[in-house]
Amino acid sequence: MKRLADLLTLSRFFLSLGIMALGVWRGEGMLPSVVMMALLAWMTDTLDGPLARHARPQRTTWIGEQDFPIDVFMVVALLSYLTAINVVPWQGVLMYLLVATAAIWWLREQAVALAFMAPVDALFLYTGWQRAPTETRWVFLYLAVTLVLDWHRFCYMVGVFINGMRRVLRV
């Protein structure tokens, strides 16, 4: 189980590299494929955690420790794809990444990273909806099914985010 979880996490890294490469070398014509690759990556993210948590013995592997950094890399890959197809200007992306990196480094809170990641995911979904609606419908279906099947986990993660932001804001 642990190996399978690690393979899923690692596959997300390689899917991210593929998304970046498609943006650089193939452009906007690959958006339907990129949407499906992102869907596959998000599915691996949904599956790797439960597999790792249920594996025995209960230990974290090096790849398991890289789960969140790989999630961040996936968002950077999506942002780089959006830049490559001229949805966002590279100067704006550079500033966004510099501000995000500085805020995450200075505040050292995962919730801050999530706050910077969410708009990129939303922009990617919006772009997909506008330019590759058939494939993006599959993403929205997946999100709806995942919410229904794992509502408790979603609520838990929202709580983790809110508590992290409270620590940052000292509320």
C-alpha positions in Angstrom: 0.0 0.0 0.0 2.8 2.4 0.9 4.6 1.7 -2.4 1.4 2.3 -4.4 0.9 5.6 -2.5 4.4 6.7 -3.2 4.0 5.7 -6.9 0.9 7.9 -7.1 2.7 10.8 -5.5 5.6 10.4 -7.9 3.4 10.1 -10.9 2.0 13.5 -10.0 5.5 14.9 -10.2 5.9 13.5 -13.7 2.5 14.6 -14.8 3.5 18.1 -13.8 6.6 17.9 -15.8 4.5 16.8 -18.8 2.1 19.7 -18.4 5.1 22.1 -18.4 6.6 20.5 -21.5 3.3 20.6 -23.4 3.0 24.3 -22.7 6.5 25.0 -23.9 6.6 22.8 -26.9 3.0 22.3 -28.0 1.0 25.3 -26.8 -2.7 25.9 -26.5 -3.8 23.1 -28.8 -2.9 20.7 -26.0 -5.2 22.2 -23.5 -7.7 19.3 -23.6 -4.9 16.9 -22.9 -3.5 19.1 -20.1 -6.9 19.3 -18.5 -7.1 15.5 -18.5 -3.5 15.3 -17.2 -4.4 17.7 -14.4 -7.5 15.6 -13.6 -5.4 12.5 -13.4 -2.9 14.3 -11.1 -5.7 15.5 -8.8 -7.0 11.9 -8.7 -3.6 10.6 -7.6 -3.6 13.3 -4.9 -7.0 12.1 -3.7 -5.9 8.5 -3.6 -2.3 8.6 -2.3 -3.2 10.0 1.2 -5.7 7.4 2.2 -3.5 4.6 0.9 -0.5 5.9 2.9 -2.6 6.4 6.0 -3.9 2.8 5.9 -0.6 1.2 5.1 1.2 -0.8 7.8 3.7 -0.2 9.3 2.6 3.4 9.8 5.7 5.3 8.6 6.3 8.2 6.3 8.7 7.6 3.4 10.8 10.2 1.7 8.4 10.4 -1.2 5.5 10.7 1.2 7.2 13.7 2.8 7.3 15.3 -0.7 3.6 15.1 -1.2 2.9 18.8 -0.5 5.9 20.1 -2.3 4.8 18.0 -5.3 1.3 19.6 -5.0 3.0 23.0 -5.1 5.0 21.9 -8.1 1.8 20.9 -9.8 0.4 24.4 -9.3 3.6 25.9 -10.7 3.3 23.6 -13.7 -0.3 24.7 -14.3 0.8 28.4 -14.0 3.7 27.8 -16.4 1.2 26.2 -18.9 -1.1 29.2 -18.6 1.8 31.5 -19.2 3.0 29.5 -22.2 -0.4 29.8 -23.8 -0.6 33.6 -23.0 -3.4 33.5 -20.5 -1.3 35.3 -18.0 1.8 37.5 -18.7 5.2 36.1 -17.6 6.0 39.3 -15.7 2.8 38.9 -13.6 3.6 35.3 -13.0 7.1 36.1 -11.9 5.8 38.8 -9.5 3.2 36.4 -8.2 5.7 33.6 -7.6 8.2 36.0 -5.9 5.5 37.3 -3.5 4.2 33.8 -2.8 7.6 32.5 -2.1 8.5 35.4 0.2 5.2 35.1 2.1 5.5 31.3 2.5 9.1 31.5 3.5 8.5 34.4 6.0 5.3 33.1 7.5 6.1 29.4 7.3 2.5 28.3 7.2 1.0 25.7 4.8 -2.2 27.7 4.7 -0.4 30.6 3.1 0.8 28.3 0.3 -2.7 27.0 -0.1 -4.0 30.6 -0.4 -1.6 31.2 -3.2 -2.3 27.9 -4.9 -6.1 28.2 -5.0 -6.3 31.1 -7.5 -4.0 29.3 -9.9 -6.2 26.2 -9.8 -9.3 28.4 -10.3 -7.8 30.2 -13.2 -6.8 26.9 -14.8 -10.4 25.6 -14.4 -11.8 28.8 -15.8 -9.5 28.7 -18.8 -10.4 25.0 -19.3 -14.1 25.8 -19.1 -13.7 28.5 -21.7 -11.4 26.7 -24.1 -11.8 23.0 -23.4 -15.3 22.6 -21.9 -15.8 18.9 -22.7 -12.7 17.8 -20.7 -13.3 20.4 -18.0 -16.7 18.9 -17.3 -15.0 15.7 -16.3 -13.0 17.7 -13.7 -16.1 19.3 -12.3 -17.8 15.9 -12.1 -14.8 14.5 -10.3 -14.8 17.4 -7.9 -18.5 16.9 -7.2 -18.2 13.2 -6.6 -15.1 13.7 -4.4 -16.9 16.2 -2.3 -19.9 13.9 -1.8 -17.8 10.8 -1.1 -15.2 12.6 1.1 -17.1 15.5 2.7 -15.6 14.9 6.1 -12.1 15.1 4.7 -13.0 18.3 2.9 -14.4 19.9 6.1 -11.3 18.8 8.0 -9.0 20.4 5.4 -11.0 23.6 5.4 -10.6 23.7 9.2 -6.8 23.2 8.8 -6.7 26.1 6.4 -8.8 28.4 8.6 -6.7 27.6 11.7 -3.5 28.1 9.7 -4.7 31.5 8.5 -5.8 32.4 12.1 -2.2 31.7 13.2 -0.9 33.9 10.5 -3.3 36.7 11.2 -3.2 36.1 14.9 -7.0 36.2 15.2 
